[in-house]
Amino acid sequence: MTALPPLISAEEFSTWRNEPAHWLPAALDIARAHRLPVSDLHAFRTGTNLVLGLGEQLILKIFPPPFRSQFLSERTTLRQLRGRLVIPTPEIVHEGEREQWSYLVMTRLDGVVGSEVWPILSESGKQKVLREIGETIAQVQRVPLGEIALIEPGWPDFMARQIAGCRERQIRLGLPEKYWDELDALIAAAPALIPMDRPAVILTGEYIPENFLLASDGDDWRLAGVFDFGDVLAGWGEYDLLGPSAFMTAGRPELVRSLLKGFGQPDGAIDPAMLQRLLTLTFLHRASDPLRKIAIEDWPHRAATLSDLGRMIWPIDRI
């Protein structure tokens, strides 16, 4: 049995995975132990963990010890979602552990990664896909939590942690000083604004182009699959609108409306309270980095306030 290295930090792992000679023997050994194909083994460059294609049918995903929580999250979520969505998700074929490293062998979904196609879609094509993403988010959130309810941290603890570290994080990431006072006000209001005791739903936090697949549908494209459930938690459903709002809608009203209609807002609009919650969650999200992850060109020079930014991201309301 080919060994994997002892406990390795996230930083060390990032360097380790860039050299195939480090991981290829162990990956081949895992595949052969399960009698899986190895003639077309190839690595994907994106993702936090080591993701390998085993031919055209299977994926091997290897999690180092620091990311074991992501293994547990992905395994639990894939089991819970299986057969419950219109859109396909991977199915677990094998799972295991070696030297505290965990792995999953999953079915490989058909389609093209969204990040490759999204920039070339027509406006109507983007509206269609965003509506399907909104519908998928809503479908996932109707699935019973099952063991996902046990994933730590729970929503109140997660929010408390995000609130506590929000100011330091945003300043470190370069949020202009003109927004700091307003950010402080958002943080102070967050415990009362963000629902903490409502029934929780399944959240992935990552409905972004890198984590879904598209398939050609005549002259257009359709959502063909979603994957990567390593950061799932249970909490307030609006949290999962942030990924597509930041990366995909670009503040364009019809794109925002399509996403919201798919999610279940009948007129594709939001009221001021929902807008304030979404803006606050934008800064509390686990991967929050507004300067780099909001696809609105040069927004810091266009938004005098964070409230202006909220209206730029979600320019739809009932007023």
DRENDOLO-541532 format. One record per atom (N, C-alpha, C): residue in three letters; x, y, z. Coordinates in steps of 0.05 Angstrom, whole numbers, plus 5000, padded with zeros to 4 digits. Each point is the difference from the previous one (the first is absolute). Layout:
residues N
    aa     px     py     pz
   ALA      X      Y      Z
...
//
This chain:
residues 319
    aa     px     py     pz
   MET   5017   4976   5000
   MET   4983   5024   5000
   MET   5018   5025   5000
   THR   4996   5017   4980
   THR   5015   5025   4998
   THR   4991   5020   5022
   ALA   5019   5010   5015
   ALA   4993   5018   5022
   ALA   4996   5029   4991
   LEU   4983   5014   5014
   LEU   4997   5028   4997
   LEU   5016   5013   5023
   PRO   5008   5025   4997
   PRO   5017   5013   5020
   PRO   4985   5004   5026
   PRO   5014   5003   5022
   PRO   4987   5006   5026
   PRO   4986   5027   4999
   LEU   4987   5006   5023
   LEU   4985   5025   5002
   LEU   5013   5023   4986
   ILE   4985   5013   4982
   ILE   5011   5020   4983
   ILE   4982   5025   5001
   SER   5012   5023   5003
   SER   4984   5025   5002
   SER   4987   5006   4974
   ALA   4980   5018   5001
   ALA   4987   5009   4975
   ALA   5020   5012   4981
   GLU   5019   5016   5010
   GLU   5020   5012   4983
   GLU   5018   4980   4988
   GLU   5009   4981   5016
   GLU   5017   4979   4989
   GLU   4986   4983   4979
   PHE   4974   4995   5005
   PHE   4985   4984   4981
   PHE   4998   5014   4973
   SER   4996   5026   5000
   SER   4998   5015   4975
   SER   5025   4996   4983
   THR   5023   5000   5013
   THR   5025   4996   4986
   THR   5003   4971   4992
   TRP   4993   4982   5017
   TRP   5002   4971   4996
   TRP   4984   4991   4976
   ARG   4975   5010   4997
   ARG   4983   4991   4979
   ARG   5008   5009   4972
   ASN   5018   5021   4999
   ASN   5008   5010   4974
   ASN   5021   4982   4987
   GLU   5010   4980   5014
   GLU   5020   4982   4989
   GLU   4989   4972   4998
   PRO   4992   4991   4976
   PRO   4988   4974   4997
   PRO   5016   4977   5012
   ALA   5026   5002   5000
   ALA   5016   4978   5012
   ALA   4994   4996   5029
   HIS   4990   5021   5014
   HIS   4993   4997   5028
   HIS   4976   4982   5004
   TRP   4979   5004   4984
   TRP   4975   4987   5005
   TRP   4993   4977   4981
   LEU   5013   4999   4977
   LEU   4992   4980   4980
   LEU   5002   4971   5010
   PRO   5022   4992   5013
   PRO   5001   4972   5009
   PRO   4977   4993   5019
   ALA   4993   5018   5019
   ALA   4979   4994   5018
   ALA   4973   4999   4986
   ALA   4996   5019   4981
   ALA   4974   5000   4985
   ALA   4997   4975   4984
   LEU   5021   4991   4987
   LEU   4999   4975   4984
   LEU   4994   4976   5019
   ASP   5012   5001   5023
   ASP   4996   4978   5019
   ASP   4972   4998   5009
   ILE   4987   5024   5007
   ILE   4972   5000   5008
   ILE   4982   4990   4977
   ALA   5005   5010   4976
   ALA   4984   4991   4978
   ALA   5002   4970   4995
   ARG   5024   4990   5001
   ARG   5003   4971   4995
   ARG   4988   4983   5022
   ALA   5001   5011   5025
   ALA   4988   4985   5022
   ALA   4970   4996   4996
   HIS   4988   5019   4986
   HIS   4971   4998   4995
   HIS   4994   4990   4971
   ARG   5022   4991   4987
   ARG   4997   4990   4972
   ARG   4988   5020   4982
   LEU   5010   5024   5001
   LEU   4990   5022   4984
   LEU   5020   5006   4977
   PRO   4991   5013   4978
   PRO   5017   5005   4978
   PRO   5022   5020   5007
   VAL   5024   4996   4990
   VAL   5022   5019   5005
   VAL   5014   5009   4975
   SER   4991   4991   4977
   SER   5014   5006   4975
   SER   4997   5030   4993
   ASP   4978   5013   5009
   ASP   4996   5028   4993
   ASP   4996   5016   5026
   LEU   5019   4998   5018
   LEU   4998   5015   5025
   LEU   5012   5028   4996
   HIS   4984   5020   5007
   HIS   5010   5028   4996
   HIS   4989   5017   5022
   ALA   5015   5021   5007
   ALA   4993   5018   5022
   ALA   4986   5025   4990
   PHE   4981   5009   5016
   PHE   4987   5026   4995
   PHE   5014   5022   5016
   ARG   5003   5023   4988
   ARG   5016   5021   5013
   ARG   4984   5015   5021
   THR   4974   5001   4998
   THR   4984   5016   5018
   THR   4992   4983   5024
   GLY   4990   5013   5021
   GLY   4991   4986   5024
   GLY   5020   5002   5022
   THR   4990   4996   5024
   THR   5017   5001   5024
   THR   5015   4974   5004
   ASN   4988   4977   4993
   ASN   5012   4974   5004
   ASN   5011   4989   4974
   LEU   5011   4976   5001
   LEU   5011   4988   4976
   LEU   4978   4985   4986
   VAL   4993   5009   4976
   VAL   4978   4988   4984
   VAL   5011   4988   4975
   LEU   4995   4975   4995
   LEU   5011   4985   4978
   LEU   4978   4987   4984
   GLY   5003   5001   4973
   GLY   4982   4985   4983
   GLY   5011   4972   4995
   LEU   4982   4981   5003
   LEU   5007   4972   4994
   LEU   4984   4992   4975
   GLY   5012   5006   4977
   GLY   4985   4996   4975
   GLY   4977   5020   4998
   GLU   4979   4992   4985
   GLU   4978   5018   4995
   GLU   4976   4996   5020
   GLN   5002   4980   5018
   GLN   4978   4992   5016
   GLN   5002   5007   5030
   LEU   5025   5002   5010
   LEU   5004   5002   5028
   LEU   5018   5023   5008
   ILE   4997   5009   5025
   ILE   5017   5021   5012
   ILE   5011   4989   5026
   LEU   5025   5004   5005
   LEU   5013   4993   5026
   LEU   5007   5027   5013
   LYS   4989   5004   5024
   LYS   5005   5025   5014
   LYS   5014   4993   5026
   ILE   5024   5010   5004
   ILE   5017   4994   5023
   ILE   5002   5024   5019
   PHE   4994   4996   5025
   PHE   4999   5022   5020
   PHE   5023   4996   5020
   PRO   5018   5020   5003
   PRO   5021   4998   5020
   PRO   4988   5003   5028
   PRO   5015   4992   5020
   PRO   4989   5002   5028
   PRO   4989   5027   5008
   PRO   5012   5023   4993
   PRO   4988   5025   5008
   PRO   4972   5005   4988
   PHE   4993   4986   4979
   PHE   4974   5004   4987
   PHE   4981   4977   5004
   ARG   5004   4985   5022
   ARG   4983   4977   5005
   ARG   4971   5009   5003
   SER   4995   5024   5011
   SER   4973   5010   5003
   SER   4986   5002   4973
   GLN   5016   5007   4979
   GLN   4988   5002   4973
   GLN   4993   4972   4989
   PHE   5016   4980   5007
   PHE   4993   4973   4992
   PHE   4973   4992   5013
   LEU   4998   5005   5026
   LEU   4975   4992   5015
   LEU   4976   5015   4989
   SER   5004   5026   4994
   SER   4978   5016   4988
   SER   4992   4990   4973
   GLU   5019   4995   4983
   GLU   4994   4990   4973
   GLU   4986   4973   5001
   ARG   5011   4982   5015
   ARG   4988   4973   5002
   ARG   4972   5001   5011
   THR   4995   5015   5021
   THR   4974   5002   5012
   THR   4980   5013   4981
   THR   5009   5021   4986
   THR   4982   5014   4982
   THR   4992   4984   4976
   LEU   5020   4987   4988
   LEU   4994   4983   4976
   LEU   4981   4978   5007
   ARG   5003   4988   5023
   ARG   4981   4980   5009
   ARG   4972   5011   5003
   GLN   4998   5024   5012
   GLN   4974   5012   5005
   GLN   4986   5010   4975
   LEU   5015   5009   4980
   LEU   4988   5011   4976
   LEU   4994   4979   4979
   ARG   5011   4976   5003
   ARG   4997   4980   4980
   ARG   4971   4995   4992
   GLY   4994   5004   4974
   GLY   4974   4994   4990
   GLY   4978   5020   5007
   ARG   5008   5022   5013
   ARG   4980   5019   5009
   ARG   4998   5026   4984
   LEU   5018   5003   4980
   LEU   5000   5024   4984
   LEU   4994   4994   4971
   VAL   4990   5020   4985
   VAL   4997   4997   4972
   VAL   5028   5000   4986
   ILE   5018   5017   5010
   ILE   5027   5002   4989
   ILE   5018   4978   5012
   PRO   5016   4986   4984
   PRO   5017   4979   5011
   PRO   5021   5011   5019
   THR   5007   4983   5019
   THR   5023   5004   5018
   THR   5017   4975   4999
   PRO   5025   5001   5007
   PRO   5016   4975   5000
   PRO   4990   4980   5019
   GLU   5004   4975   4994
   GLU   4993   4978   5018
   GLU   5026   4986   5010
   ILE   5000   4994   5026
   ILE   5024   4987   5012
   ILE   5001   4971   4991
   VAL   5024   4992   4990
   VAL   5004   4973   4992
   VAL   5017   4985   5021
   HIS   5021   5014   5010
   HIS   5017   4988   5020
   HIS   5009   5023   5019
   GLU   5008   4993   5024
   GLU   5012   5020   5018
   GLU   5020   4985   5017
   GLY   5019   5015   5012
   GLY   5020   4988   5016
   GLY   5018   5020   5014
   GLU   5020   4989   5014
   GLU   5019   5017   5015
   GLU   5027   4986   5001
   ARG   5021   5016   4997
   ARG   5028   4990   5002
   ARG   5017   5021   5014
   GLU   5013   4991   5021
   GLU   5018   5018   5015
   GLU   4987   5027   5006
   GLN   4974   4999   5008
   GLN   4984   5023   5007
   GLN   4992   5017   4976
   TRP   5007   4991   4976
   TRP   4990   5013   4976
   TRP   4974   4985   4992
   SER   4980   5015   4991
   SER   4974   4988   4993
   SER   4996   5003   4970
   TYR   4984   4983   4989
   TYR   4994   5002   4971
   TYR   4972   4990   4993
   LEU   4990   5011   4978
   LEU   4975   4991   4989
   LEU   5004   4994   4970
   VAL   4988   4978   4991
   VAL   4998   4995   4972
   VAL   4971   5005   4992
   MET   4995   5018   4981
   MET   4973   5008   4993
   MET   4996   4997   4970
   THR   4975   4999   4993
   THR   4993   5000   4971
   THR   5007   5028   4989
   ARG   5008   5000   4975
   ARG   5006   5025   4986
   ARG   4976   5009   4984
   LEU   4992   5025   5004
   LEU   4977   5011   4986
   LEU   5007   5009   4972
   ASP   4980   4999   4982
   ASP   5004   5010   4973
   ASP   4996   5030   4999
   GLY   5015   5013   4983
   GLY   4997   5029   4996
   GLY   5026   5014   5000
   VAL   4998   5026   4996
   VAL   5024   5018   4999
   VAL   4999   5018   5025
   VAL   5023   5003   5013
   VAL   5001   5017   5024
   VAL   4990   5028   4993
   GLY   4983   5010   5017
   GLY   4986   5026   4994
   GLY   5019   5023   4995
   SER   5023   5000   5013
   SER   5019   5023   4996
   SER   5010   5001   4971
   GLU   5000   4977   4986
   GLU   5009   5000   4972
   GLU   4979   5011   4981
   VAL   4975   4999   5007
   VAL   4978   5007   4982
   VAL   4987   5026   5007
   TRP   4999   5006   5026
   TRP   4985   5024   5009
   TRP   5007   5026   4985
   PRO   5026   5006   4996
   PRO   5006   5025   4986
   PRO   4989   5003   4972
   ILE   4995   4977   4987
   ILE   4991   5002   4972
   ILE   4970   4996   4996
   LEU   4985   4996   5022
   LEU   4971   4997   4998
   LEU   4987   5026   4992
   SER   4978   4998   4985
   SER   4984   5024   4994
   SER   4986   5009   5025
   GLU   4989   5024   4999
   GLU   4986   5011   5023
   GLU   4976   4982   5007
   SER   4986   4991   4980
   SER   4977   4982   5005
   SER   5010   4973   5011
   GLY   5023   4991   4990
   GLY   5011   4975   5010
   GLY   5008   5003   5030
   LYS   5011   5023   5007
   LYS   5007   5004   5028
   LYS   4975   5001   5018
   GLN   4979   5013   4990
   GLN   4976   5001   5015
   GLN   4989   4972   5005
   LYS   5000   4984   4979
   LYS   4990   4972   5003
   LYS   5016   4984   5021
   VAL   5027   5002   4998
   VAL   5016   4984   5018
   VAL   4997   5011   5029
   LEU   4998   5026   5003
   LEU   4997   5011   5027
   LEU   4973   4992   5012
   ARG   4980   4999   4984
   ARG   4974   4991   5011
   ARG   5003   4970   5008
   GLU   5014   4984   4985
   GLU   5003   4972   5007
   GLU   5017   4997   5025
   ILE   5020   5018   5004
   ILE   5016   5000   5024
   ILE   4982   5007   5024
   GLY   4984   5021   4997
   GLY   4981   5007   5022
   GLY   4982   4977   5007
   GLU   4990   4986   4979
   GLU   4982   4977   5005
   GLU   5015   4978   5014
   THR   5025   4995   4993
   THR   5016   4979   5012
   THR   5006   5007   5030
   ILE   5007   5025   5005
   ILE   5004   5008   5028
   ILE   4975   4995   5016
   ALA   4976   5007   4989
   ALA   4975   4995   5015
   ALA   4995   4970   5003
   GLN   5005   4984   4980
   GLN   4996   4971   5003
   GLN   5018   4989   5021
   VAL   5026   5007   5000
   VAL   5018   4991   5021
   VAL   4990   5007   5028
   GLN   4989   5024   5002
   GLN   4991   5010   5026
   GLN   4974   4987   5009
   ARG   4987   4986   4983
   ARG   4976   4985   5007
   ARG   5007   4971   5009
   VAL   5024   4992   4995
   VAL   5008   4973   5009
   VAL   5004   5000   5030
   PRO   4989   4979   5014
   PRO   5005   4998   5029
   PRO   5029   5001   5007
   LEU   5006   5011   5023
   LEU   5028   5003   5008
   LEU   5014   4973   5005
   GLY   4986   4982   5012
   GLY   5012   4974   5008
   GLY   5025   5006   5017
   GLU   5022   4985   4994
   GLU   5024   5003   5016
   GLU   5015   5027   4995
   ILE   4991   5015   4979
   ILE   5012   5026   4996
   ILE   4995   5018   5024
   ALA   4978   4995   5014
   ALA   4995   5016   5024
   ALA   5022   4997   5021
   LEU   5016   4979   4998
   LEU   5021   4995   5020
   LEU   5027   5013   4992
   ILE   5002   5010   4976
   ILE   5025   5012   4991
   ILE   5005   5026   5016
   GLU   5025   5001   5010
   GLU   5008   5024   5015
   GLU   5016   5019   4983
   PRO   4998   5026   5005
   PRO   4984   5012   5021
   PRO   4971   5003   4992
   GLY   4982   5001   5020
   GLY   4973   5007   4995
   GLY   4997   5029   4992
   TRP   4977   5007   4988
   TRP   4997   5027   4989
   TRP   5005   5022   5021
   PRO   4989   5000   5024
   PRO   5006   5021   5019
   PRO   5030   5003   5006
   ASP   5013   4977   5004
   ASP   5029   5001   5006
   ASP   5016   5010   4976
   PHE   4992   4991   4976
   PHE   5013   5009   4976
   PHE   4997   5030   4996
   MET   4976   5010   5004
   MET   4996   5029   4997
   MET   5016   5015   5021
   ALA   5000   4990   5025
   ALA   5015   5014   5021
   ALA   5029   5001   4993
   ARG   5011   4979   4989
   ARG   5029   5000   4992
   ARG   5004   5020   4977
   GLN   4982   5000   4980
   GLN   5004   5018   4977
   GLN   4997   5029   5009
   ILE   4981   5005   5017
   ILE   4997   5028   5010
   ILE   5025   5009   5015
   ALA   5011   4982   5017
   ALA   5023   5007   5016
   ALA   5024   5007   4983
   GLY   5004   4986   4978
   GLY   5023   5004   4983
   GLY   4996   5018   4976
   CYS   4976   5010   4997
   CYS   4993   5014   4975
   CYS   5017   5025   4996
   ARG   5001   5018   5019
   ARG   5014   5025   4996
   ARG   5029   4996   4993
   GLU   5014   4983   5016
   GLU   5028   4995   4995
   GLU   5004   4988   4972
   ARG   4983   4982   4992
   ARG   5003   4987   4974
   ARG   4997   5020   4977
   GLN   4978   5016   5002
   GLN   4995   5019   4978
   GLN   5022   5021   4997
   ILE   5010   5010   5023
   ILE   5022   5020   4999
   ILE   5025   4987   4988
   ARG   5006   4975   5009
   ARG   5023   4986   4990
   ARG   4998   4995   4970
   LEU   4976   4996   4989
   LEU   4996   4995   4972
   LEU   4999   5026   4984
   GLY   5001   5023   5013
   GLY   5003   5025   4986
   GLY   4974   5016   4997
   LEU   4980   4994   5016
   LEU   4975   5017   4998
   LEU   5007   5029   5005
   PRO   4993   5018   4982
   PRO   5008   5028   5003
   PRO   4989   5012   5027
   GLU   5016   5017   5011
   GLU   4994   5011   5027
   GLU   4973   5015   5000
   LYS   4992   5011   4977
   LYS   4975   5015   5000
   LYS   4976   4983   5008
   TYR   5003   4973   4999
   TYR   4977   4982   5006
   TYR   5002   4989   5029
   TRP   5021   5006   5014
   TRP   5004   4986   5026
   TRP   4978   5006   5020
   ASP   4992   5026   5003
   ASP   4979   5006   5019
   ASP   4974   4986   4994
   GLU   4993   4999   4974
   GLU   4976   4987   4992
   GLU   5002   4970   5004
   LEU   5024   4989   4996
   LEU   5004   4971   5005
   LEU   4996   4995   5030
   ASP   5010   5017   5017
   ASP   4997   4997   5029
   ASP   4970   4999   5007
   ALA   4984   5017   4987
   ALA   4972   5001   5005
   ALA   4986   4974   4991
   LEU   5008   4990   4976
   LEU   4989   4975   4991
   LEU   5006   4977   5019
   ILE   5025   4999   5009
   ILE   5008   4979   5019
   ILE   4985   5002   5026
   ALA   4996   5024   5010
   ALA   4986   5004   5025
   ALA   4971   4991   4998
   ALA   4988   5005   4977
   ALA   4971   4993   4996
   ALA   4996   4971   4992
   ALA   5021   4986   4992
   ALA   4997   4973   4989
   ALA   4987   4980   5018
   PRO   5006   4999   5027
   PRO   4988   4980   5016
   PRO   4969   5001   5002
   ALA   4990   5025   4997
   ALA   4971   5003   5000
   ALA   4988   4998   4973
   LEU   5016   5006   4979
   LEU   4990   5000   4973
   LEU   4999   4973   4987
   ILE   5021   4984   5004
   ILE   5002   4974   4987
   ILE   4986   4979   5017
   PRO   4979   4986   4989
   PRO   4986   4981   5017
   PRO   5018   4978   5010
   MET   4999   4995   5026
   MET   5017   4980   5013
   MET   4984   4976   5009
   ASP   4974   5003   5003
   ASP   4985   4978   5012
   ASP   4977   4990   4982
   ARG   5001   5007   4974
   ARG   4981   4990   4981
   ARG   5008   4971   4992
   PRO   4981   4985   4990
   PRO   5007   4973   4990
   PRO   5023   5002   4979
   ALA   5021   4984   5005
   ALA   5023   5001   4982
   ALA   4996   4983   4975
   VAL   5014   5008   4979
   VAL   4999   4985   4974
   VAL   5029   4994   4992
   ILE   5003   4983   4979
   ILE   5026   4993   4991
   ILE   5013   5023   4984
   LEU   5024   5008   5008
   LEU   5014   5021   4986
   LEU   5027   4989   4990
   THR   5006   5006   4974
   THR   5026   4993   4990
   THR   5019   5024   5001
   GLY   4989   5024   4998
   GLY   5017   5024   5000
   GLY   5015   5004   4975
   GLU   4997   4983   4980
   GLU   5017   5001   4976
   GLU   4986   4993   4974
   TYR   4977   5013   4995
   TYR   4988   4997   4974
   TYR   5013   5020   4981
   ILE   5024   4992   4991
   ILE   5016   5017   4983
   ILE   5008   4984   4975
   PRO   5008   5013   4978
   PRO   5005   4986   4975
   PRO   5020   4977   5002
   GLU   5019   5001   5018
   GLU   5019   4978   5003
   GLU   4988   4975   5011
   ASN   4975   5002   5011
   ASN   4988   4977   5014
   ASN   4975   4990   4987
   PHE   4995   5008   4976
   PHE   4977   4988   4985
   PHE   5008   4994   4972
   LEU   4984   4983   4987
   LEU   5005   4992   4972
   LEU   4978   5009   4983
   LEU   5006   5007   4975
   LEU   4980   5008   4981
   LEU   5002   4980   4976
   ALA   4977   4997   4987
   ALA   4999   4983   4976
   ALA   4986   5015   4978
   SER   5009   4995   4975
   SER   4988   5013   4977
   SER   4971   4991   4997
   ASP   4982   5020   4995
   ASP   4972   4994   4997
   ASP   4990   5015   4975
   GLY   5006   4988   4977
   GLY   4993   5013   4975
   GLY   5019   5024   4996
   ASP   4988   5023   4997
   ASP   5016   5025   4997
   ASP   5008   5012   5027
   ASP   4992   4987   5022
   ASP   5004   5011   5026
   ASP   5014   4980   5018
   TRP   5001   5006   5026
   TRP   5012   4983   5019
   TRP   4981   4997   5024
   ARG   5003   4977   5014
   ARG   4984   4995   5024
   ARG   5017   4990   5022
   LEU   4991   5003   5024
   LEU   5014   4990   5024
   LEU   4998   4969   4999
   ALA   5024   4987   5002
   ALA   5001   4971   4997
   ALA   5010   4985   5024
   GLY   5010   5014   5020
   GLY   5009   4987   5024
   GLY   5013   5020   5020
   VAL   5000   4992   5025
   VAL   5014   5016   5020
   VAL   5017   4981   5017
   PHE   5023   5011   5009
   PHE   5019   4983   5015
   PHE   5015   5018   5020
   ASP   5016   4987   5016
   ASP   5017   5012   5020
   ASP   4984   5009   5024
   PHE   4998   4983   5020
   PHE   4984   5005   5024
   PHE   5017   4999   5025
   GLY   5025   5009   4998
   GLY   5018   4998   5023
   GLY   4995   5021   5021
   ASP   4985   5021   4994
   ASP   4996   5022   5020
   ASP   4971   5002   5008
   VAL   4985   4978   4998
   VAL   4971   5001   5006
   VAL   4996   5004   5030
   LEU   4980   5016   5006
   LEU   4990   5003   5027
   LEU   4970   5004   4999
   ALA   4988   5002   5023
   ALA   4971   5005   5002
   ALA   4995   5028   5011
   GLY   4982   5015   4987
   GLY   4995   5027   5009
   GLY   4979   5014   4984
   TRP   5002   5027   4999
   TRP   4980   5017   4988
   TRP   5003   5000   4970
   GLY   4978   4994   4986
   GLY   5001   4994   4971
   GLY   5011   5022   4982
   GLU   4996   5026   5007
   GLU   5009   5021   4983
   GLU   5030   5001   4996
   TYR   5015   4987   5018
   TYR   5029   4999   4999
   TYR   5009   4989   4973
   ASP   4985   4981   4989
   ASP   5009   4987   4975
   ASP   4994   5017   4975
   LEU   4987   5023   5003
   LEU   4997   5018   4977
   LEU   5025   5016   4995
   LEU   5019   5000   5019
   LEU   5023   5018   4998
   LEU   5019   4992   4978
   GLY   5005   4974   4997
   GLY   5019   4992   4979
   GLY   4992   5009   4972
   PRO   4976   4992   4991
   PRO   4992   5009   4973
   PRO   4996   5030   4998
   SER   4992   5013   5022
   SER   4997   5029   5000
   SER   5027   5014   4996
   ALA   5021   4989   5013
   ALA   5026   5013   4998
   ALA   5014   4993   4974
   PHE   4999   4975   4991
   PHE   5016   4991   4977
   PHE   4985   5002   4973
   MET   4974   5001   5000
   MET   4986   4995   4975
   MET   4980   5022   4991
   THR   4986   5012   5019
   THR   4979   5019   4991
   THR   5010   5027   4992
   ALA   5024   5008   5011
   ALA   5014   5025   4992
   ALA   4982   5024   5003
   GLY   4981   4998   5019
   GLY   4982   5023   5005
   GLY   4981   5007   4978
   ARG   4996   4982   4981
   ARG   4981   5005   4978
   ARG   4972   4991   5008
   PRO   4981   5018   4999
   PRO   4973   4994   5012
   PRO   4987   4974   4990
   GLU   5002   4995   4974
   GLU   4986   4976   4990
   GLU   5014   4974   5009
   LEU   5026   5001   5004
   LEU   5014   4977   5010
   LEU   4993   4995   5029
   VAL   5000   5022   5016
   VAL   4992   4998   5028
   VAL   4972   4989   5002
   ARG   4982   5011   4984
   ARG   4972   4991   5001
   ARG   4997   4971   4994
   SER   5015   4990   4980
   SER   4999   4972   4993
   SER   5009   4982   5023
   LEU   5022   5007   5013
   LEU   5009   4985   5023
   LEU   4979   4999   5022
   LEU   4989   5023   5006
   LEU   4981   5002   5022
   LEU   4974   4986   4994
   LYS   4991   5001   4975
   LYS   4975   4986   4993
   LYS   5005   4970   5003
   GLY   5023   4990   4990
   GLY   5005   4972   5004
   GLY   5001   4992   5029
   PHE   5010   5017   5017
   PHE   5002   4995   5029
   PHE   4973   4999   5013
   GLY   4981   5014   4988
   GLY   4973   5000   5011
   GLY   4988   5027   5007
   GLN   5014   5021   4992
   GLN   4988   5027   5002
   GLN   4982   5004   4976
   PRO   4974   5000   5004
   PRO   4981   4999   4977
   PRO   5004   5021   4979
   ASP   5006   5025   5009
   ASP   5003   5022   4981
   ASP   5030   5006   4995
   GLY   5018   4983   5010
   GLY   5028   5005   4996
   GLY   5010   5025   5014
   ALA   4987   5008   5021
   ALA   5007   5025   5014
   ALA   5007   4993   5029
   ILE   5013   5019   5013
   ILE   5006   4997   5029
   ILE   4992   5026   5014
   ASP   4993   4998   5025
   ASP   4993   5024   5016
   ASP   5024   5010   5014
   PRO   4998   5024   5012
   PRO   5024   5012   5013
   PRO   5012   4983   5022
   ALA   4984   4985   5015
   ALA   5010   4984   5021
   ALA   5017   4977   4989
   MET   4991   4987   4979
   MET   5015   4979   4987
   MET   5026   5011   4988
   LEU   4998   5023   4988
   LEU   5024   5012   4988
   LEU   5021   5005   5022
   GLN   4991   5010   5023
   GLN   5019   5005   5022
   GLN   5012   4974   5010
   ARG   4984   4979   5002
   ARG   5011   4974   5008
   ARG   5021   4990   4980
   LEU   4994   5001   4975
   LEU   5019   4991   4979
   LEU   5026   5016   5001
   LEU   4997   5026   5003
   LEU   5024   5017   5001
   LEU   5017   4992   5024
   THR   4988   4996   5023
   THR   5014   4993   5024
   THR   5014   4973   4997
   LEU   4985   4980   4989
   LEU   5011   4974   4995
   LEU   5023   5000   4980
   THR   5000   5019   4982
   THR   5022   5003   4981
   THR   5027   5003   5015
   PHE   4999   5014   5022
   PHE   5025   5005   5015
   PHE   5005   4978   5021
   LEU   4979   4984   5006
   LEU   5003   4979   5019
   LEU   5005   4972   4988
   HIS   4998   4999   4973
   HIS   5003   4974   4987
   HIS   5028   4988   5006
   ARG   5001   4974   5001
   ARG   5025   4986   5005
   ARG   5022   5008   4981
   ALA   4993   5005   4975
   ALA   5020   5007   4980
   ALA   4999   5029   4992
   SER   4989   5017   5017
   SER   4996   5028   4994
   SER   5026   5014   4991
   ASP   4999   5012   4977
   ASP   5022   5017   4990
   ASP   4988   5018   4979
   PRO   4984   5020   5009
   PRO   4985   5016   4981
   PRO   5017   5014   4978
   LEU   5024   5009   5007
   LEU   5016   5014   4980
   LEU   5006   4983   4976
   ARG   5003   4974   5004
   ARG   5009   4982   4979
   ARG   4978   4982   4990
   LYS   4978   4997   5014
   LYS   4980   4980   4993
   LYS   4973   5011   4993
   ILE   4997   5026   4998
   ILE   4975   5011   4990
   ILE   5004   5010   4972
   ALA   4986   4987   4982
   ALA   5005   5005   4971
   ALA   4986   5025   4990
   ILE   5005   5022   5013
   ILE   4991   5026   4991
   ILE   5024   5018   4997
   GLU   5006   5008   4976
   GLU   5025   5013   4995
   GLU   5003   5026   5016
   ASP   5023   5001   5013
   ASP   5009   5025   5014
   ASP   4979   5009   5021
   TRP   4987   4981   5013
   TRP   4978   5009   5018
   TRP   5009   5018   5023
   PRO   5025   4997   5011
   PRO   5007   5019   5022
   PRO   5001   5029   4992
   HIS   5004   5006   4974
   HIS   5000   5028   4992
   HIS   4972   5009   4993
   ARG   4982   4981   4996
   ARG   4972   5007   4992
   ARG   4981   5001   5024
   ALA   5007   4985   5022
   ALA   4983   4999   5023
   ALA   5011   5017   5022
   ALA   4985   5022   5006
   ALA   5009   5017   5022
   ALA   4997   4987   5027
   THR   4981   4982   5002
   THR   4995   4986   5026
   THR   4995   4971   4994
   LEU   5000   4984   5022
   LEU   4994   4972   4997
   LEU   4971   4996   4992
   SER   4983   5018   5009
   SER   4972   4998   4991
   SER   4998   5004   4970
   ASP   5016   5018   4989
   ASP   5001   5002   4971
   ASP   5009   4974   4987
   LEU   5019   4987   5012
   LEU   5010   4974   4990
   LEU   4977   4980   5000
   GLY   4984   4999   5021
   GLY   4978   4981   5001
   GLY   4980   5005   4978
   ARG   4994   5025   4995
   ARG   4981   5007   4978
   ARG   5012   4994   4973
   MET   5027   5000   4997
   MET   5013   4994   4975
   MET   4998   4969   4995
   ILE   5005   4984   5021
   ILE   4999   4971   4997
   ILE   4972   4990   4995
   TRP   4981   5011   5015
   TRP   4972   4991   4998
   TRP   4982   5024   4994
   PRO   4999   5009   4974
   PRO   4986   5024   4993
   PRO   4970   4995   4995
   ILE   4988   4983   5016
   ILE   4972   4992   4997
   ILE   4987   5003   5027
   ASP   4978   5016   5002
   ASP   4985   5002   5025
   ASP   4971   5006   4994
   ARG   4984   5001   5021
   ARG   4971   5004   4996
   ARG   4993   5029   5005
   ILE   5019   5017   5004
   ILE   4993   5028   5006
   ILE   4994   5015   4974
//
